[in-house]
Amino acid sequence: GSIYVLVLIAGLDMWWKIATLGGRVPWEVGKMLRQLETCKTPTLILEHIIPAIAWIRSHLPLSLEKVFCPSLLASIGLDETLDCTNLLFTDKVLDTFK
């Protein structure tokens, strides 16, 4: 999920490269990850990026209920458990910061 992509970026020390990208590049990369049919390199994503994120997820299970206060989670209709593997819920929480 989204959180694990951030862990991957941080772990590979790519944050500074991502931060210097201009324009729509980060948005386009996110779109490629979500919609493989729009991507010119689906093999790269299917054979390398997704397995890397799956490996990180299995070895580093993350839960965000200690990061966000219970009242924030309750205000968007979630209980106190926020599993990072649930993309719908993590996106819902992160969307509150837009």
Summary of the structure (lengths in Angstrom):
residues: 98
radius of gyration: 14.8
end to end distance: 18.1
largest distance: 42.3
contacts: 219
relative contact order: 0.15
helix: 63%
strand: 2%
